[in-house]
Amino acid sequence: MSNSQTLLTYSPLADRKQFMLGVHLRVHDVGSDETSLANALNSLVPFWPEPPALVMVDFAGAPAAGPSLGWRPPESTVLLSEAHLQSTHPSDLPRDPSATRGCLVLRDSAHLPIQQAAYFAIPHSRLPELPQLVARLASPVVVLDLNEPIDSARAANGGAAAVGGWSCLGWKRRPADRIMGLLSNILKLLQLMDKDADTGDLEAILKRDAVLSYKLVSIANSAAFGLAVEVSSLRHALSIFGRQRLKRWLSLLLVQAGGSETPQVLVQVAFIRAAFLERLGSALGLGAEQEDLFLCGAFSLLDKILGIPLAELLGRVSISEAVTDALVGEEGPLAPLLGLLKGVEASDADFLSAQCELLSIRPREVNLALISAISGTKEVASL
């Protein structure tokens, strides 16, 4: 593998109600020059998230990203840069016209910026000053790198327009019998499918759940299937879906089963994980294991979303042993790919590079899988 690498890591950006707005995307170059860095980014442009998604790109880990970098950021991109601060001679500091389309990072608590920008960002250390900054700055303020739910709540209450970081992973639901009641029919259907049950058995379960039945028929009649005739029966809908797609749809319903109490950013991260791992499987030529990788990502946060220990929940669904081994024991053939997942969710380029070396996968493939997964989150959610 080349010593020159461009690596991407990310964390979600969520609004005050914990809906995902976009991502904080960190660019790391390891021995790259300006040309190779620009080429790496330009190769990802066709797969870039589209508005209204927000992609805040941070070049702090990319020394090669100079002012002449030959990269034209897509429309949804907001570039993070350090702010020029007030001094006794403000005229000595240049005004950058492009800053009005970017996000200025305010690290120094003693000054305010002289520039205007679409957004301002502050680090965790300035969280206590947030209400004052919101009152004094004309543009929305984003707080970056918050990894505790209590800090995320403080930022929302303090007027932050968005919060970046992994605070959503610290959220846990209290165990509730109500959740298991909602899951009962989904789990029964998954178990029947793993036993290769007849379509009539699946139909019987669906007939006892009006909400599931309505969703199934509605999706079968959606533009995604492009049918010339209307699907009006459960049996017809089941035949249209097919077993593999039905299993995937039910798996995604599990992820969404936490309801409105669950931070939606947590659900979106689960979708990104599922799509990312599936795309990595494709890049590595894993074939049939791609579906297992999708389930690994989709199920990886179920313990937080549903308030049920992962080992207990997976014990109720007859999924492949490889998925259970990877998620519960961090072992088996799929576990190394979970290492890559941890790499793109961290800000440690050396760790991510080591995971790429371990699997003999090019960083470009990992970057492409990540950007494509972020872009395709809404598509995954609608399956």
ROZANU-910463 format. One record per residue (C-alpha): x, y, z; residue number from 1; residue in one letter; chain. Coordinates in Angstrom, 3 decimals. Each point is the difference from the previous one (the first is absolute). Layout:
ROZANU-910463
SITE       xx       yy       zz   k r c
SITE        X        Y        Z NUM a A
...
This chain:
ROZANU-910463
SITE       xx       yy       zz   k r c
SITE    0.000    0.000    0.000   1 m A
SITE    1.281    3.478   -0.853   2 s A
SITE    1.484    2.155    2.766   3 n A
SITE   -2.029    2.910   -1.396   4 s A
SITE   -3.566   -0.216    1.290   5 q A
SITE   -3.081    2.161    0.351   6 t A
SITE   -2.294   -1.254    2.751   7 l A
SITE   -3.454    1.198    1.065   8 l A
SITE   -1.592   -0.285    3.429   9 t A
SITE   -3.315    1.427    1.126  10 y A
SITE   -2.387    0.788    2.820  11 s A
SITE   -3.696    0.902   -0.335  12 p A
SITE   -1.439    3.516    0.234  13 l A
SITE   -3.363    0.121    1.759  14 a A
SITE   -2.475    2.806    0.596  15 d A
SITE   -1.559    0.903    3.364  16 r A
SITE   -2.602   -2.742   -0.365  17 k A
SITE    2.663   -2.631   -0.773  18 q A
SITE   -0.828   -0.322   -3.687  19 f A
SITE    3.038   -0.481   -2.216  20 m A
SITE    0.858    3.058   -2.094  21 l A
SITE    3.190   -1.309   -1.574  22 g A
SITE    3.552   -0.867    0.980  23 v A
SITE    3.233    1.489    1.254  24 h A
SITE    2.444   -1.532   -2.498  25 l A
SITE    3.684   -0.022    0.917  26 r A
SITE    2.562   -0.257   -2.785  27 v A
SITE    3.332   -1.578    0.937  28 h A
SITE    2.967   -0.174   -2.331  29 d A
SITE    2.834   -2.382    0.720  30 v A
SITE    2.935    0.993   -2.166  31 g A
SITE   -2.267    1.484   -2.691  32 s A
SITE    0.851    3.011   -2.107  33 d A
SITE   -2.526    2.597   -1.105  34 e A
SITE   -0.642   -1.672   -3.359  35 t A
SITE   -0.662   -3.495    1.361  36 s A
SITE   -2.238    1.443    2.720  37 l A
SITE   -2.026    1.959   -2.567  38 a A
SITE   -0.284   -3.074   -2.236  39 n A
SITE   -1.237   -2.105    2.917  40 a A
SITE   -2.708    2.533    0.863  41 l A
SITE   -1.035    0.631   -3.605  42 n A
SITE   -0.517   -3.741   -0.537  43 s A
SITE   -2.660    0.097    2.741  44 l A
SITE   -1.987    2.957   -1.357  45 v A
SITE   -2.468   -2.145   -2.051  46 p A
SITE   -0.954   -1.840    3.202  47 f A
SITE   -0.172    3.039    2.297  48 w A
SITE   -3.120    0.625    2.127  49 p A
SITE   -2.408    2.478   -1.563  50 e A
SITE   -1.787    2.919    1.704  51 p A
SITE   -1.639    0.344    2.453  52 p A
SITE    2.664   -2.271    1.526  53 a A
SITE    2.821    2.004    1.572  54 l A
SITE    3.614   -1.172   -0.354  55 v A
SITE    2.416    2.005    2.156  56 m A
SITE    3.458   -0.833   -1.343  57 v A
SITE    2.914    0.350    2.397  58 d A
SITE    3.537    0.101   -1.436  59 f A
SITE    1.736    0.316    3.382  60 a A
SITE    1.565   -3.440   -0.516  61 g A
SITE    1.073    0.701   -3.580  62 a A
SITE    3.143    2.171   -0.191  63 p A
SITE    0.010   -0.325   -3.803  64 a A
SITE   -3.301    1.910   -0.253  65 a A
SITE    1.367    3.401   -0.976  66 g A
SITE   -1.906    2.991   -1.377  67 p A
SITE    0.625   -1.169   -3.575  68 s A
SITE   -1.492   -3.462    0.525  69 l A
SITE   -1.627   -0.955   -3.293  70 g A
SITE   -3.276   -1.227    1.437  71 w A
SITE   -3.393    1.523   -0.733  72 r A
SITE   -2.190   -0.858    2.996  73 p A
SITE   -3.514   -1.232   -0.831  74 p A
SITE   -2.969    2.181    0.881  75 e A
SITE   -0.730   -1.673    3.351  76 s A
SITE    3.552    0.633    1.257  77 t A
SITE    0.933    2.516    2.685  78 v A
SITE    3.739    0.415    0.561  79 l A
SITE    1.266    0.396    3.554  80 l A
SITE    2.816    2.481    0.540  81 s A
SITE    1.608    1.780    2.923  82 e A
SITE   -1.382    3.487    0.600  83 a A
SITE    2.057    3.182   -0.225  84 h A
SITE   -0.541    1.702    3.340  85 l A
SITE   -0.455    3.605    1.046  86 q A
SITE    3.172    1.885    0.861  87 s A
SITE    0.996    3.577    0.630  88 t A
SITE    0.457    0.350   -3.763  89 h A
SITE   -2.789   -1.917   -1.735  90 p A
SITE    0.984    1.441   -3.361  91 s A
SITE    3.225   -1.997    0.173  92 d A
SITE   -1.972   -3.243   -0.336  93 l A
SITE   -1.282   -0.946   -3.470  94 p A
SITE   -3.670   -0.671   -0.619  95 r A
SITE   -0.577   -3.219   -1.916  96 d A
SITE   -3.085    0.316   -2.257  97 p A
SITE   -0.413   -3.791   -0.101  98 s A
SITE   -0.436   -0.064    3.784  99 a A
SITE   -3.588    1.189   -0.378 100 t A
SITE   -0.772   -3.457   -1.452 101 r A
SITE    1.950   -1.863    2.657 102 g A
SITE    0.167   -0.698    3.709 103 c A
SITE    2.458    1.853    2.213 104 l A
SITE    1.354   -1.909    2.997 105 v A
SITE    0.328    2.168    3.118 106 l A
SITE    2.567   -1.529    2.330 107 r A
SITE    1.212    3.112    1.840 108 d A
SITE   -2.407    1.044    2.746 109 s A
SITE    1.434    3.516    0.225 110 a A
SITE   -1.105    1.329   -3.370 111 h A
SITE   -2.776    0.081   -2.555 112 l A
SITE    0.602   -0.409   -3.751 113 p A
SITE    0.243    2.927   -2.374 114 i A
SITE   -1.412   -2.054   -2.893 115 q A
SITE   -3.500   -1.045   -0.904 116 q A
SITE   -0.812   -3.637   -0.728 117 a A
SITE   -2.942   -2.276   -0.669 118 a A
SITE    0.755   -1.787    3.296 119 y A
SITE    2.227    0.306    3.023 120 f A
SITE    1.325   -3.035    1.866 121 a A
SITE    1.394   -0.340    3.483 122 i A
SITE    1.799   -2.910    1.693 123 p A
SITE   -1.215   -1.821    3.093 124 h A
SITE    2.154    2.217    2.230 125 s A
SITE   -2.099    3.075   -0.861 126 r A
SITE   -3.361   -1.591    0.761 127 l A
SITE   -0.510    2.138    3.162 128 p A
SITE    0.224    3.140   -2.172 129 e A
SITE   -2.552   -1.194   -2.542 130 l A
SITE   -3.004    2.146    1.069 131 p A
SITE    2.106    3.171   -0.134 132 q A
SITE    1.463   -0.901   -3.392 133 l A
SITE   -3.428   -0.790   -1.447 134 v A
SITE   -1.208    3.423    1.146 135 a A
SITE    2.971    1.846   -1.512 136 r A
SITE    0.512   -1.827   -3.304 137 l A
SITE   -2.261    0.538   -3.003 138 a A
SITE    0.368   -3.519   -1.450 139 s A
SITE   -0.954   -3.408    1.462 140 p A
SITE    2.448   -1.562    2.457 141 v A
SITE    1.032   -3.669   -0.163 142 v A
SITE    1.677   -1.797    2.909 143 v A
SITE    2.470   -2.665   -1.142 144 l A
SITE    1.304   -3.203    1.562 145 d A
SITE   -2.556   -0.542    2.757 146 l A
SITE    0.046   -3.638    1.082 147 n A
SITE   -2.258    0.045    3.072 148 e A
SITE   -3.813    0.301   -0.111 149 p A
SITE    0.001    2.514    2.858 150 i A
SITE    2.271    2.330   -1.997 151 d A
SITE   -2.172   -0.378   -3.079 152 s A
SITE   -3.051    0.987    2.071 153 a A
SITE    1.859    3.021    1.396 154 r A
SITE    0.906    1.091   -3.527 155 a A
SITE   -3.602   -0.306   -1.192 156 a A
SITE   -1.281    1.942    3.004 157 n A
SITE    2.711    2.612   -0.518 158 g A
SITE   -1.158    0.810   -3.524 159 g A
SITE    2.321   -2.091   -2.191 160 a A
SITE   -1.354   -0.503   -3.515 161 a A
SITE    1.735   -3.374   -0.238 162 a A
SITE    2.182   -2.333    2.021 163 v A
SITE    2.824   -2.132   -1.370 164 g A
SITE    1.565   -3.043    1.616 165 g A
SITE   -1.051   -3.393    1.290 166 w A
SITE   -2.224    0.943    2.935 167 s A
SITE   -2.798   -2.071   -1.584 168 c A
SITE    1.952   -3.191    0.788 169 l A
SITE   -0.282    0.790    3.708 170 g A
SITE   -3.804   -0.016   -0.110 171 w A
SITE   -1.719   -3.040    1.484 172 k A
SITE   -3.650   -0.895    0.229 173 r A
SITE   -1.431   -1.349    3.191 174 r A
SITE   -1.220   -3.571   -0.540 175 p A
SITE   -3.719   -0.049   -0.719 176 a A
SITE   -2.507   -2.808   -0.587 177 d A
SITE   -1.790    2.312   -2.445 178 r A
SITE    2.938   -0.140   -2.393 179 i A
SITE    0.000   -3.792   -0.014 180 m A
SITE   -3.716    0.061   -0.746 181 g A
SITE    0.628    2.119   -3.078 182 l A
SITE    2.827   -2.290   -1.083 183 l A
SITE   -1.859   -3.249    0.470 184 s A
SITE   -1.401   -0.392   -3.522 185 n A
SITE    3.202    1.215   -1.686 186 i A
SITE    2.012   -2.582    1.925 187 l A
SITE   -2.537   -2.745   -0.792 188 k A
SITE    0.189    0.795   -3.721 189 l A
SITE    3.809   -0.055    0.021 190 l A
SITE   -0.003   -3.336    1.809 191 q A
SITE   -2.492   -1.494   -2.473 192 l A
SITE    2.084    1.180   -2.942 193 m A
SITE    3.133   -1.568    1.455 194 d A
SITE   -1.946   -3.274    0.211 195 k A
SITE   -1.061    0.424   -3.658 196 d A
SITE   -3.666    0.105    1.002 197 a A
SITE   -2.788    0.050   -2.576 198 d A
SITE   -1.324    3.317   -1.262 199 t A
SITE   -3.319   -0.832    1.663 200 g A
SITE    1.672   -0.069    3.421 201 d A
SITE    1.527    3.437   -0.600 202 l A
SITE   -3.350    1.306   -1.210 203 e A
SITE   -1.718   -1.252    3.168 204 a A
SITE    2.365    2.013    2.220 205 i A
SITE   -0.423    3.121   -2.121 206 l A
SITE   -3.790   -0.233    0.157 207 k A
SITE    0.256    0.413    3.773 208 r A
SITE    1.974    3.244   -0.372 209 d A
SITE   -1.841    2.722   -1.905 210 a A
SITE    2.931    2.439    0.093 211 v A
SITE    2.507   -2.481   -1.437 212 l A
SITE   -2.479   -1.094   -2.659 213 s A
SITE   -0.707    3.576   -1.062 214 y A
SITE    3.718    0.829   -0.242 215 k A
SITE    0.738   -3.109   -2.046 216 l A
SITE   -2.769    0.604   -2.547 217 v A
SITE    0.799    3.732   -0.201 218 s A
SITE    3.648   -0.643   -0.834 219 i A
SITE   -0.927   -2.674   -2.554 220 a A
SITE   -2.188    2.631   -1.720 221 n A
SITE    2.679    2.709    0.148 222 s A
SITE    1.951    1.341   -2.958 223 a A
SITE    3.015   -2.027    1.132 224 a A
SITE   -1.616   -3.159   -1.414 225 f A
SITE   -1.462    1.657   -3.101 226 g A
SITE   -2.874   -2.439   -0.355 227 l A
SITE   -2.680    0.520   -2.648 228 a A
SITE   -2.697   -1.573    2.181 229 v A
SITE   -1.029    0.801    3.558 230 e A
SITE    1.029   -2.382    2.779 231 v A
SITE   -3.111   -0.551    2.108 232 s A
SITE    0.738   -3.171    1.972 233 s A
SITE    2.632   -1.037    2.524 234 l A
SITE    0.849   -3.146   -1.976 235 r A
SITE    0.640    2.068   -3.128 236 h A
SITE    2.146    2.458    1.987 237 a A
SITE    2.031   -2.864    1.477 238 l A
SITE    0.643   -1.462   -3.454 239 s A
SITE    1.055    3.423   -1.322 240 i A
SITE    2.424    0.566    2.870 241 f A
SITE    1.727   -3.366   -0.077 242 g A
SITE    1.586   -1.599    3.069 243 r A
SITE    3.334    1.847    0.004 244 q A
SITE   -1.495    3.464   -0.356 245 r A
SITE   -2.711   -0.791    2.545 246 l A
SITE    2.637   -1.091    2.525 247 k A
SITE    1.952    3.208   -0.551 248 r A
SITE   -3.148    2.112    0.373 249 w A
SITE   -0.946   -1.735    3.257 250 l A
SITE    3.555    0.458    1.304 251 s A
SITE   -0.219    3.733   -0.659 252 l A
SITE   -3.368    0.128    1.752 253 l A
SITE    1.748   -1.415    3.072 254 l A
SITE    2.431    2.914   -0.104 255 v A
SITE   -2.904    2.463   -0.217 256 q A
SITE   -2.122   -1.723    2.639 257 a A
SITE    1.205    2.238    2.820 258 g A
SITE   -2.501    2.646   -1.061 259 g A
SITE    0.106    3.722    0.681 260 s A
SITE    1.855   -0.428    3.300 261 e A
SITE    3.107   -1.144   -1.862 262 t A
SITE    2.354    2.728   -1.280 263 p A
SITE   -0.471   -0.247   -3.756 264 q A
SITE    3.691    0.687   -0.542 265 v A
SITE    0.682   -3.379    1.664 266 l A
SITE   -2.271   -1.747   -2.501 267 v A
SITE    1.668    1.848   -2.887 268 q A
SITE    3.443   -1.070    1.224 269 v A
SITE   -1.209   -3.622    0.021 270 a A
SITE   -1.105    0.413   -3.629 271 f A
SITE    3.384    1.499   -0.930 272 i A
SITE    1.775   -2.906    1.695 273 r A
SITE   -2.118   -2.526   -1.899 274 a A
SITE    0.597    1.599   -3.395 275 a A
SITE    3.714    0.583    0.705 276 f A
SITE    0.694   -3.617    0.946 277 l A
SITE   -2.031   -1.323   -2.933 278 e A
SITE    1.978    2.166   -2.430 279 r A
SITE    3.280   -1.125    1.546 280 l A
SITE   -1.094   -3.589   -0.530 281 g A
SITE   -0.583    0.785   -3.657 282 s A
SITE    3.429    1.655   -0.314 283 a A
SITE    1.634   -3.059    1.563 284 l A
SITE   -1.946   -2.396   -2.238 285 g A
SITE   -1.693   -1.756    2.911 286 l A
SITE   -3.135   -0.875   -1.973 287 g A
SITE   -2.554   -1.761    2.191 288 a A
SITE    1.477    1.497    3.181 289 e A
SITE   -1.137    3.495   -1.034 290 q A
SITE   -3.455   -0.601    1.485 291 e A
SITE    1.574   -1.110    3.286 292 d A
SITE    2.087    3.168    0.009 293 l A
SITE   -3.109    2.103   -0.585 294 f A
SITE   -1.651   -1.675    3.006 295 l A
SITE    3.153    0.512    2.089 296 c A
SITE   -0.239    3.730   -0.535 297 g A
SITE   -3.767    0.227    0.360 298 a A
SITE   -0.078   -2.052    3.221 299 f A
SITE    3.136    1.470    1.601 300 s A
SITE   -1.940    2.671    1.936 301 l A
SITE   -3.151   -1.968    0.823 302 l A
SITE    0.969   -0.324    3.673 303 d A
SITE   -0.085    3.789    0.320 304 k A
SITE   -3.038    0.538   -2.221 305 i A
SITE   -2.174   -2.679    1.616 306 l A
SITE    1.431   -0.212    3.517 307 g A
SITE    0.611   -3.738   -0.349 308 i A
SITE    3.451   -1.628    0.343 309 p A
SITE    1.310   -0.879   -3.445 310 l A
SITE    0.732   -3.633    0.856 311 a A
SITE   -3.576   -0.458    1.264 312 e A
SITE   -1.545    1.674   -3.034 313 l A
SITE    2.081   -1.914   -2.548 314 l A
SITE   -0.897   -3.196    1.825 315 g A
SITE   -3.638    0.619   -0.952 316 r A
SITE    0.808    0.315   -3.708 317 v A
SITE    1.587   -2.880   -1.899 318 s A
SITE    2.590    2.034   -1.880 319 i A
SITE    3.315   -1.363   -1.194 320 s A
SITE    2.600   -1.018    2.548 321 e A
SITE    2.494    2.347   -1.668 322 a A
SITE   -2.167    3.046    0.834 323 v A
SITE   -0.471   -1.065    3.627 324 t A
SITE    3.704   -0.795    0.444 325 d A
SITE    1.031    3.385   -1.405 326 a A
SITE   -2.476    2.105    2.004 327 l A
SITE    0.051   -1.855    3.307 328 v A
SITE    3.466   -1.520    0.155 329 g A
SITE    1.924    2.251   -2.422 330 e A
SITE    1.309   -3.128   -1.683 331 e A
SITE   -0.493   -2.018   -3.150 332 g A
SITE    0.448    0.884   -3.688 333 p A
SITE   -1.997    3.261    0.141 334 l A
SITE    1.714    1.485    3.064 335 a A
SITE    2.908    1.616   -1.917 336 p A
SITE   -2.488    2.048   -2.021 337 l A
SITE   -1.482    1.300    3.239 338 l A
SITE    3.529    1.246    0.701 339 g A
SITE   -0.198    2.081   -3.175 340 l A
SITE   -3.369    1.316    1.151 341 l A
SITE    1.555    1.099    3.289 342 k A
SITE    2.758    1.648   -2.012 343 g A
SITE   -2.275    2.265   -2.051 344 v A
SITE   -1.910    0.988    3.151 345 e A
SITE    3.192    1.043    1.792 346 a A
SITE    2.269    2.932   -0.800 347 s A
SITE    3.170   -2.122    0.132 348 d A
SITE    1.434   -0.278   -3.512 349 a A
SITE    2.751   -2.391    1.132 350 d A
SITE   -2.556   -2.465    1.392 351 f A
SITE   -2.080    0.129   -3.182 352 l A
SITE    3.097   -0.424   -2.164 353 s A
SITE    1.002   -3.071    2.031 354 a A
SITE   -3.468   -1.526   -0.500 355 q A
SITE    0.309    0.549   -3.764 356 c A
SITE    3.375   -1.737    0.027 357 e A
SITE   -1.429   -2.901    2.000 358 l A
SITE   -2.686   -0.646   -2.623 359 l A
SITE    2.161    0.956   -2.998 360 s A
SITE   -2.637    2.489   -1.113 361 i A
SITE    0.830    3.306   -1.656 362 r A
SITE   -0.951    3.146    1.932 363 p A
SITE   -1.809    1.210   -3.129 364 r A
SITE   -2.431   -2.927    0.290 365 e A
SITE   -0.642    0.816    3.657 366 v A
SITE   -0.536    3.697   -0.788 367 n A
SITE   -2.396   -0.874   -2.814 368 l A
SITE   -1.947   -2.413    2.221 369 a A
SITE   -0.315    2.672    2.695 370 l A
SITE   -1.128    2.845   -2.271 371 i A
SITE   -2.415   -2.291   -1.860 372 s A
SITE   -1.452   -1.273    3.285 373 a A
SITE   -0.558    3.535    1.301 374 i A
SITE   -1.605    1.013   -3.295 375 s A
SITE   -2.216   -3.071   -0.145 376 g A
SITE   -1.336    0.109    3.549 377 t A
SITE   -3.496    1.133   -1.053 378 k A
SITE   -0.141   -2.700   -2.676 379 e A
SITE    0.943   -2.686    2.525 380 v A
SITE   -2.631    1.244    2.445 381 a A
SITE   -2.743   -0.285   -2.613 382 s A
SITE    0.680   -3.615   -1.029 383 l A
